[in-house]
Amino acid sequence: MIYETVVVTKLNNRLNKAPIGTYIKDKKVRMKIFEGSHTYENLLNQDYFSVNVVEPIKIAEAVLTDDDEYLFYRDIPFVKGYYSIFYKVVSRKIINREDKLGKSKILLIEGEEIDRIYFNREIKPYCRADGLIVEMAILYSRRHLKDIEKDILELYKIIKKVGSKEHKNLAEKFVKEMLKG
Ligand SMILES: Cc1cc2nc3c(=O)[nH]c(=O)nc-3n(C[C@H](O)[C@H](O)[C@H](O)COP(=O)(O)O)c2cc1C
């Protein structure tokens, strides 16, 4: 199973977070990072990172901003207040992919767990807007690959009906950013 998480990396004292699909099994994590992101650059050059299990709206938000409340485990940054697992990179492999959209590189990362930390917090009941806002973030992050406008506006319509103020505000930001081009 692939979990949608927020991966926090650091390079030259600049903190970066991004939603990344992670395959976690026992003490190992595997990830596929597409060329062109800060996470790709950082993980090519840095051996340590954290995988943060956060609520859906925070997964989506991580596409738009790196701002957050960070803490450090030794020197590894993580998002305050959730469930974070700390890893050391034990394997890197770059593979070349070619499809109808052209050539790209994928960095395959394998990490070995160092430790984990859990903040006890209230569990929020599931809201349909949780899933929809994450789907919106995925579409948005692929906007350079395909036309997403119609699908984003469709999701926005439903989020406006079923979401909280936070869901609606974030959805509106995605729509505005998309329309900017
Ligand atoms: C739910 C979700 C899962 C994602 N999973 C991945 C992934 O597994 N690998 C990847 O390279 N990008 C993935 N992305 C896209 C990156 O998060 C996106 O390109 C992001 O803008 C990279 O940010 P950065 O430049 O700060 O690293 C995902 C996006 C979302 C919304």
The ligand as an SDF file (V2000), in Angstrom:
LIG
                    3D

 31 33  0  0  0  0  0  0  0  0999 V2000
   -0.8630   13.4350   -2.7350 C   0  0  0  0  0  0  0  0  0  0  0  0
    0.3490   13.7270   -3.5690 C   0  0  0  0  0  0  0  0  0  0  0  0
    1.3110   12.7390   -3.7440 C   0  0  0  0  0  0  0  0  0  0  0  0
    2.4680   12.9870   -4.4990 C   0  0  0  0  0  0  0  0  0  0  0  0
    3.4040   11.9940   -4.6410 N   0  0  0  0  0  0  0  0  0  0  0  0
    4.5520   12.2500   -5.3090 C   0  0  0  0  0  0  0  0  0  0  0  0
    5.5650   11.2380   -5.4150 C   0  0  0  0  0  0  0  0  0  0  0  0
    5.4260   10.1100   -4.9170 O   0  0  0  0  0  0  0  0  0  0  0  0
    6.7210   11.5600   -6.0750 N   0  0  0  0  0  0  0  0  0  0  0  0
    6.9290   12.8000   -6.6160 C   0  0  0  0  0  0  0  0  0  0  0  0
    7.9940   13.0390   -7.1740 O   0  0  0  0  0  0  0  0  0  0  0  0
    5.9660   13.7770   -6.5380 N   0  0  0  0  0  0  0  0  0  0  0  0
    4.8010   13.5210   -5.9010 C   0  0  0  0  0  0  0  0  0  0  0  0
    3.8430   14.5040   -5.8070 N   0  0  0  0  0  0  0  0  0  0  0  0
    4.0980   15.8100   -6.4400 C   0  0  0  0  0  0  0  0  0  0  0  0
    4.9900   16.6930   -5.5610 C   0  0  0  0  0  0  0  0  0  0  0  0
    4.5050   16.7790   -4.2410 O   0  0  0  0  0  0  0  0  0  0  0  0
    5.0080   18.1090   -6.1820 C   0  0  0  0  0  0  0  0  0  0  0  0
    5.7040   18.0280   -7.3940 O   0  0  0  0  0  0  0  0  0  0  0  0
    5.6350   19.1420   -5.2700 C   0  0  0  0  0  0  0  0  0  0  0  0
    5.3160   20.4120   -5.7970 O   0  0  0  0  0  0  0  0  0  0  0  0
    7.1470   19.0340   -5.1220 C   0  0  0  0  0  0  0  0  0  0  0  0
    7.5370   20.0360   -4.2170 O   0  0  0  0  0  0  0  0  0  0  0  0
    9.0560   20.4620   -3.9680 P   0  0  0  0  0  0  0  0  0  0  0  0
    9.5630   21.1410   -5.2200 O   0  0  0  0  0  0  0  0  0  0  0  0
    8.9820   21.3770   -2.7970 O   0  0  0  0  0  0  0  0  0  0  0  0
    9.8270   19.1990   -3.6670 O   0  0  0  0  0  0  0  0  0  0  0  0
    2.6610   14.2590   -5.0930 C   0  0  0  0  0  0  0  0  0  0  0  0
    1.6820   15.2640   -4.9170 C   0  0  0  0  0  0  0  0  0  0  0  0
    0.5380   14.9960   -4.1760 C   0  0  0  0  0  0  0  0  0  0  0  0
   -0.4730   16.0890   -3.9810 C   0  0  0  0  0  0  0  0  0  0  0  0
  1  2  1  0
  2  3  1  0
  2 30  2  0
  3  4  2  0
  4  5  1  0
  4 28  1  0
  5  6  2  0
  6  7  1  0
  6 13  1  0
  7  8  2  0
  7  9  1  0
  9 10  1  0
 10 11  2  0
 10 12  1  0
 12 13  2  0
 13 14  1  0
 14 15  1  0
 14 28  1  0
 15 16  1  0
 16 17  1  0
 16 18  1  0
 18 19  1  0
 18 20  1  0
 20 21  1  0
 20 22  1  0
 22 23  1  0
 23 24  1  0
 24 25  2  0
 24 26  1  0
 24 27  1  0
 28 29  2  0
 29 30  1  0
 30 31  1  0
M  END
$$$$
